[in-house]
Amino acid sequence: METRPLSAVVLAAGEGTRMRSEQPKTLHRLCGRPMILYVLDALAKLSMNEAVVVVGQRGEWVRKVLVDHAPSSLSIEVVEQPEHLGTADALAVGLTALPEALADQDGDVVVVPGDTPLVRPRTLAALVRRHRAADAAATLLSALISDATGYDRVLRSKDQAVVRVVEDTDLTEEERYVDEVATTIHCFRHSMLAPALRRLRSIGPTVEHSLIGVYAVLHDAGHRVESLVLTDPMEAAGVNDRAQLAVAEAELRDRINERWMRRGVTMWDPERAYVDVSVHLEPDVVLLPDVVLQGRCTVAAGAEIGPASRLVDTEVGEGAVVTTSSAQHAVIGAYARVGPFASLGPGARVRPAEVVGPFTHIGARWHEAGEALD
């Protein structure tokens, strides 16, 4: 079973109206990157044959981001869902774009929304392992939460087999006490998925097809349905509005900061250090409170940044000190001193050991024949 091919369908066709934005929801940035790239990064860590991204309105925007920034190790096909007829319809559209050879080999399909940027690769790998070990037709990622109001619930039989997933509004009084909730992340057996999707009934006035109904269809057909309970429910959190975007951003920043601190970076107050995922820090770097490092900043060993400094796409040399200053697309040499209240514009270069005093602005500076021109 371990040799079965594995593919993925990423559902990114939602309009994201609650974001109040012209931009597709999955392109909103978290720690400097569009959120859909975090999902694709997680999938790329699995032994994946193919990934299909299903897009909707302004899908060409998503396509361009994927062409420019998606992980090169992952083979990606982008398809458009012509009409917004629900998650099950989006998945059916995605399945049509998978190579026929994968369907013939009866592999497994991981289904992940493009707005779940917190899911970890190891969690997706565990989901696939559980699915294959049980030889299941479908395996759902679920979570246990104390207040499940508003969430879809996982209902089980007396032998603890998953029977169906029910929307919160359709629960009976007894079922409302169930604390296992369904996430939007799944793993399916390829050969059983398409027939099950065709048997789903449409719901609501818009005639949409919800993917959660597939579990009852598969169970009633006599197939085994499993679930894997998350240890950290935050991993499956979706981003549907600006408030949830901020929550996801805070979680990602905590992960980024913890990773750098474990690699030898000192942060006086980690909750007030804002470091984009694309930033590189070397050991013995010190970040004081209210430091913002954006884009492709690199900070060499022993440098100290802050407090209240903002650097964008800036290179900081070994042992340099930047105090309450800003820099964009600049280079700060080793052991230089910048600030307080200095400003380095695009193209500015500070020589090694140079001192840039308070309230100084430096624009573009180039070195030619050993001379510095301002």
LINVENNOR-V999387 format. One record per backbone hydrogen bond with DSSP energy under -1.0 kcal/mol. CO is the residue of the C=O (numbers start at 1). NH is the residue of the N-H. E is the energy in kcal/mol with one decimal. If there is no record, write none. Layout:
CO	NH	E
CO	NH	E
This chain:
1	4	-1.5
5	108	-2.5
6	49	-3.5
7	110	-2.7
8	52	-2.6
9	112	-2.1
10	54	-2.9
11	114	-2.8
16	19	-1.8
17	20	-1.5
24	27	-1.9
25	28	-1.7
26	36	-2.1
28	35	-2.2
30	33	-1.5
31	277	-2.1
33	30	-3.1
34	37	-1.5
35	39	-1.1
36	40	-2.1
37	41	-2.4
38	42	-1.9
39	43	-2.1
40	44	-2.2
43	46	-1.8
46	48	-1.9
50	8	-1.9
51	77	-2.4
52	10	-3.4
53	79	-2.4
54	12	-2.3
55	81	-2.9
56	59	-1.4
58	61	-1.4
59	63	-2.6
60	64	-2.0
61	65	-1.8
62	66	-2.3
63	67	-2.5
64	68	-2.2
65	69	-2.6
66	70	-1.9
71	74	-1.5
75	51	-2.4
77	53	-2.9
79	55	-3.0
83	85	-1.6
85	209	-2.7
86	90	-1.9
87	91	-2.3
88	92	-2.2
89	93	-2.2
90	94	-2.1
91	95	-2.5
92	96	-1.2
94	97	-1.2
95	98	-1.2
99	102	-1.0
99	103	-1.2
100	104	-2.4
101	105	-1.4
102	107	-1.1
103	106	-1.3
107	190	-2.8
108	7	-2.4
109	188	-2.6
110	9	-2.6
111	186	-2.3
112	11	-1.8
115	239	-1.4
116	119	-1.2
120	124	-1.7
121	125	-2.4
122	126	-2.0
123	127	-2.2
124	128	-2.0
125	129	-2.2
126	130	-2.5
127	131	-2.2
128	132	-2.4
129	133	-2.8
130	134	-1.9
131	136	-2.2
137	189	-2.8
138	226	-2.9
139	187	-2.0
140	228	-2.8
141	183	-1.9
142	230	-3.4
143	181	-3.2
148	151	-2.3
152	182	-2.5
153	166	-2.2
155	163	-2.9
155	164	-1.4
157	160	-2.0
161	157	-2.4
164	155	-2.7
166	153	-2.6
167	170	-1.5
168	171	-1.2
172	176	-1.2
174	177	-1.3
175	178	-1.7
179	145	-2.0
180	154	-2.5
181	143	-2.0
185	141	-2.2
186	111	-2.5
187	139	-2.8
188	109	-2.8
189	192	-1.0
189	193	-1.2
192	196	-1.3
193	197	-2.4
194	198	-1.7
197	200	-1.2
203	208	-1.7
204	207	-1.5
208	203	-3.0
209	88	-2.4
210	213	-1.1
211	214	-2.0
212	215	-1.1
213	217	-1.6
214	218	-2.3
215	219	-2.4
216	220	-2.7
217	221	-1.1
218	223	-2.3
219	222	-1.9
224	137	-2.8
224	138	-1.1
225	162	-1.1
226	140	-2.3
228	142	-2.7
232	235	-2.0
233	236	-1.4
234	237	-1.6
241	245	-1.9
242	246	-2.0
243	247	-1.8
244	248	-2.4
245	249	-2.3
246	250	-2.2
247	251	-2.0
248	252	-2.5
249	253	-2.5
250	254	-2.0
251	255	-1.9
252	256	-2.7
253	257	-2.9
254	258	-2.3
255	259	-2.2
256	260	-2.1
257	261	-2.4
258	262	-2.2
260	265	-2.0
261	264	-1.5
264	284	-2.6
266	287	-2.9
269	272	-2.5
270	273	-1.4
272	290	-2.0
274	293	-3.1
276	279	-1.6
280	299	-2.3
282	285	-1.3
285	266	-2.8
286	305	-2.7
287	268	-2.2
289	308	-2.1
291	274	-2.8
292	311	-2.6
293	276	-2.4
294	313	-2.2
297	280	-2.6
298	316	-3.0
299	282	-1.8
300	303	-1.6
301	319	-1.5
303	286	-2.6
304	322	-2.7
305	288	-2.8
307	324	-1.1
309	292	-2.7
310	327	-2.0
311	294	-2.8
312	329	-2.8
314	298	-2.0
315	332	-3.3
316	300	-2.3
317	320	-1.7
318	335	-2.0
320	304	-2.7
321	338	-2.7
322	306	-2.7
324	341	-2.6
325	310	-1.9
326	344	-2.2
327	312	-2.4
329	347	-2.7
330	315	-2.3
331	350	-3.1
332	317	-2.6
333	336	-1.6
334	353	-2.1
336	321	-2.4
337	356	-3.7
338	323	-2.8
340	359	-1.2
342	326	-2.1
343	362	-2.6
344	328	-1.8
345	348	-2.2
347	365	-1.7
348	331	-2.2
350	333	-2.1
351	354	-2.0
354	337	-2.7
356	339	-2.4
357	360	-1.0
360	343	-3.1
362	345	-3.3
366	373	-2.0
368	371	-2.4
371	368	-2.5
373	366	-1.1
